[in-house]
Amino acid sequence: MLEISLRRTDSVLILDLAGDIDVDSSNLIEKIGWCLDQEYTDIICNFENVNLLNYTGLSVLTVAYKNVLNHKGRISFVRVPAHIRKILAMVGLDTVFEIYEDEETALKCFEEDKAISEIQRMHLRRRFKRLPIDIVIEFKAKDETEFNEGKVLNISAVGILLFAEKTYPLGQLLDIRLKLLPKPGLLALSARVVWLVQKEIQPQIYPGMGIEFHNTDSRTQKDIIAFVERNLPLSSTSECL
């Protein structure tokens, strides 16, 4: 029987597998089912000590994978030996399963995907037009006292793309302040970091961040929409980030 030991890193469960994944490996399905019952939906399987994967074992992996997806979770495989990667490639599962070289890479992908899912991905964000603009924004982490300064590159009803020397990691909650004329005073909002500008892709706006408004009341959101609509060119078809 496949040997399975379990570790936890934050909200991610890591299953260290040892032995063969074959007809006697139904305990992998059972163990992953147990993880899901405990509400752990991010799972990493470490294949470093897996010796063999046969046809029946492929079925085991497929059932386990579908079970995780049915619970709206994610499962990834790390440290997969070359001969097992070859088997997965032969049946086309290497393009279905998420396979990474090491745990650190898999964990980072989980973190990034969570931040993106919190803004309901692109289908929600594209509901709103964005306005290219050049205004000052002040921002800081929730537990900080001093505000940093940056420049708003565009704004929509759900968020802002900003350019600033100071950036924060994905998922960080921020306090932000900016002025949207002609309304008087500073508009104070909460926001969350959902995108970090990649220097290789967008060097002209690096360093920068995409931030999503967090817990914004409907009246404030309407004010932002009105500001965007009022300042957009009539022919604009821009969409939010």
C-alpha positions as CSV (number, residue, x, y, z in Angstrom):
1,M,0.0,0.0,0.0
2,L,1.1,3.5,-0.8
3,E,2.6,5.2,2.3
4,I,1.2,8.7,3.0
5,S,2.5,11.2,5.6
6,L,0.9,14.5,6.1
7,R,2.3,18.0,6.8
8,R,0.7,21.4,6.9
9,T,1.9,24.8,5.7
10,D,-0.5,27.5,6.7
11,S,-3.8,26.5,5.0
12,V,-2.1,24.0,2.6
13,L,-1.8,20.3,3.3
14,I,1.2,18.5,1.9
15,L,1.0,14.7,1.3
16,D,4.4,13.0,1.2
17,L,3.9,9.9,-0.9
18,A,6.2,6.9,-0.8
19,G,6.0,3.6,-2.7
20,D,3.9,2.6,-5.7
21,I,0.7,4.2,-7.0
22,D,-1.2,1.2,-8.3
23,V,-4.2,-1.0,-7.6
24,D,-3.5,-0.9,-3.8
25,S,-3.4,2.9,-3.6
26,S,-7.1,3.7,-2.9
27,N,-5.9,5.1,0.4
28,L,-4.7,8.2,-1.5
29,I,-8.3,8.9,-2.6
30,E,-9.4,8.3,1.0
31,K,-6.7,10.6,2.5
32,I,-7.6,13.4,0.1
33,G,-11.2,12.9,0.9
34,W,-10.4,13.3,4.5
35,C,-8.4,16.5,3.8
36,L,-11.5,17.9,2.0
37,D,-13.8,16.9,4.9
38,Q,-11.5,18.9,7.2
39,E,-12.0,21.9,4.8
40,Y,-8.4,21.9,3.4
41,T,-9.0,22.5,-0.3
42,D,-5.4,23.4,-1.2
43,I,-3.4,20.1,-1.4
44,I,0.1,19.3,-2.6
45,C,1.3,15.8,-3.3
46,N,5.0,15.2,-3.0
47,F,6.1,12.5,-5.5
48,E,9.8,12.5,-4.6
49,N,9.7,9.0,-3.1
50,V,7.2,7.5,-5.6
51,N,8.7,4.5,-7.4
52,L,6.0,3.4,-9.8
53,L,2.8,4.7,-11.4
54,N,0.8,2.2,-13.5
55,Y,-2.5,2.3,-15.4
56,T,-4.6,1.7,-12.3
57,G,-2.6,4.4,-10.5
58,L,-3.5,6.9,-13.2
59,S,-7.1,6.2,-12.4
60,V,-6.5,6.8,-8.7
61,L,-4.9,10.2,-9.5
62,T,-7.7,11.2,-11.8
63,V,-10.4,10.3,-9.2
64,A,-8.5,12.3,-6.5
65,Y,-8.0,15.2,-8.8
66,K,-11.7,15.3,-9.7
67,N,-12.7,15.1,-6.1
68,V,-10.6,18.2,-5.2
69,L,-12.1,20.1,-8.2
70,N,-15.6,19.2,-7.2
71,H,-14.9,20.8,-3.8
72,K,-13.6,24.0,-5.6
73,G,-10.1,23.2,-4.4
74,R,-6.7,22.9,-6.0
75,I,-4.2,20.0,-6.0
76,S,-0.7,20.1,-7.4
77,F,2.1,17.6,-7.8
78,V,5.7,18.4,-6.9
79,R,9.1,16.7,-7.3
80,V,7.7,14.3,-9.9
81,P,10.4,11.8,-11.1
82,A,11.2,11.9,-14.8
83,H,9.9,8.4,-15.5
84,I,6.5,9.3,-13.9
85,R,6.3,12.6,-15.8
86,K,6.8,10.6,-19.0
87,I,3.9,8.3,-18.2
88,L,1.7,11.4,-17.4
89,A,2.8,12.9,-20.7
90,M,1.9,9.7,-22.7
91,V,-1.7,9.9,-21.6
92,G,-1.9,13.7,-21.8
93,L,-2.3,14.2,-18.0
94,D,0.8,16.4,-17.8
95,T,-1.3,19.2,-19.3
96,V,-4.2,18.6,-16.9
97,F,-2.5,18.2,-13.6
98,E,-0.6,21.1,-12.0
99,I,3.0,19.9,-11.8
100,Y,5.8,22.0,-10.2
101,E,9.5,21.4,-9.5
102,D,9.2,22.1,-5.7
103,E,6.8,23.0,-2.9
104,E,7.9,26.6,-2.8
105,T,6.7,27.2,-6.4
106,A,3.4,25.4,-5.8
107,L,2.7,27.4,-2.6
108,K,3.4,30.6,-4.4
109,C,1.0,29.7,-7.1
110,F,-1.7,28.9,-4.5
111,E,-1.2,32.3,-2.9
112,E,-1.4,34.2,-6.2
113,D,-4.5,32.3,-7.4
114,K,-6.3,33.0,-4.1
115,A,-5.7,36.7,-4.4
116,I,-7.1,36.6,-8.0
117,S,-10.1,34.5,-7.0
118,E,-11.0,37.0,-4.3
119,I,-11.9,39.5,-7.0
120,Q,-13.9,36.8,-8.8
121,R,-11.4,36.8,-11.7
122,M,-11.7,38.7,-14.9
123,H,-15.4,38.2,-15.6
124,L,-16.4,40.4,-12.6
125,R,-13.7,43.0,-13.2
126,R,-14.6,43.5,-16.8
127,R,-18.0,44.8,-15.9
128,F,-16.5,48.2,-15.2
129,K,-14.8,50.7,-17.5
130,R,-11.4,52.1,-16.4
131,L,-10.3,55.6,-16.7
132,P,-6.6,56.4,-17.5
133,I,-5.6,59.2,-15.1
134,D,-2.7,60.9,-13.4
135,I,-3.5,61.8,-9.8
136,V,-1.8,61.3,-6.5
137,I,-2.7,58.5,-4.2
138,E,-1.6,57.9,-0.6
139,F,-1.5,54.3,0.7
140,K,-0.2,52.2,3.6
141,A,-0.7,48.8,5.2
142,K,-3.4,48.5,7.8
143,D,-0.9,48.2,10.7
144,E,1.3,51.1,9.6
145,T,1.0,54.7,10.6
146,E,2.8,56.6,7.8
147,F,1.3,56.8,4.3
148,N,3.3,56.3,1.2
149,E,2.7,58.3,-2.0
150,G,2.2,57.0,-5.5
151,K,0.5,57.9,-8.8
152,V,-2.9,56.5,-10.1
153,L,-2.5,55.2,-13.6
154,N,-6.1,54.1,-14.0
155,I,-9.2,53.7,-11.9
156,S,-12.4,51.8,-12.2
157,A,-15.3,51.1,-9.9
158,V,-13.5,48.0,-8.5
159,G,-9.9,49.1,-8.3
160,I,-6.8,51.1,-9.2
161,L,-3.6,50.5,-11.0
162,L,-0.9,52.6,-9.3
163,F,2.7,53.3,-9.8
164,A,4.9,53.6,-6.7
165,E,8.3,52.8,-5.4
166,K,6.7,51.1,-2.3
167,T,4.8,47.9,-3.1
168,Y,3.2,45.2,-0.9
169,P,2.7,41.5,-1.3
170,L,-0.4,39.9,-2.9
171,G,-3.3,39.9,-0.5
172,Q,-2.1,42.8,1.7
173,L,-4.9,45.0,3.0
174,L,-4.3,48.7,2.5
175,D,-5.7,52.0,3.6
176,I,-5.8,54.5,0.6
177,R,-6.6,58.2,0.2
178,L,-7.2,60.1,-3.0
179,K,-9.1,63.1,-4.2
180,L,-11.7,62.8,-6.9
181,L,-12.7,66.2,-8.1
182,P,-15.0,68.0,-7.9
183,K,-15.9,66.4,-4.6
184,P,-14.2,68.1,-1.7
185,G,-11.7,66.4,0.6
186,L,-9.9,63.1,0.4
187,L,-11.7,59.9,-0.3
188,A,-10.6,57.2,2.2
189,L,-11.0,53.6,1.2
190,S,-9.8,50.1,2.1
191,A,-8.1,48.0,-0.7
192,R,-6.3,44.8,-1.3
193,V,-3.3,44.1,-3.4
194,V,-4.3,41.7,-6.3
195,W,-1.6,42.3,-8.9
196,L,2.1,43.2,-8.9
197,V,3.5,44.7,-12.0
198,Q,6.1,42.4,-13.6
199,K,9.2,44.3,-14.8
200,E,9.7,42.0,-17.7
201,I,6.2,42.5,-19.0
202,Q,5.4,46.1,-18.2
203,P,8.8,47.9,-17.5
204,Q,7.2,51.3,-18.2
205,I,5.0,51.1,-15.1
206,Y,7.3,49.1,-12.8
207,P,7.2,49.1,-9.9
208,G,3.5,49.2,-9.4
209,M,0.4,47.3,-8.0
210,G,-3.1,46.6,-8.9
211,I,-5.4,47.1,-5.9
212,E,-9.1,46.1,-5.5
213,F,-11.4,48.2,-3.3
214,H,-12.3,46.2,-0.2
215,N,-15.7,46.5,1.6
216,T,-16.7,49.6,-0.3
217,D,-20.2,50.8,0.4
218,S,-22.6,51.2,-2.6
219,R,-22.8,55.0,-2.3
220,T,-19.0,55.3,-2.6
221,Q,-18.8,52.9,-5.5
222,K,-21.5,54.9,-7.3
223,D,-19.5,58.1,-6.7
224,I,-16.4,56.4,-8.3
225,I,-18.5,55.1,-11.2
226,A,-19.8,58.6,-11.8
227,F,-16.3,60.1,-11.7
228,V,-15.1,57.5,-14.2
229,E,-18.1,58.0,-16.5
230,R,-17.8,61.8,-16.3
231,N,-14.2,61.8,-17.4
232,L,-14.1,59.1,-20.0
233,P,-14.0,60.1,-23.6
234,L,-17.3,59.3,-25.4
235,S,-15.6,56.8,-27.7
236,S,-13.8,54.9,-24.9
237,T,-14.4,51.2,-24.6
238,S,-11.8,50.6,-21.9
239,E,-12.4,47.9,-19.4
240,C,-11.2,47.6,-15.8
241,L,-8.1,45.6,-15.1
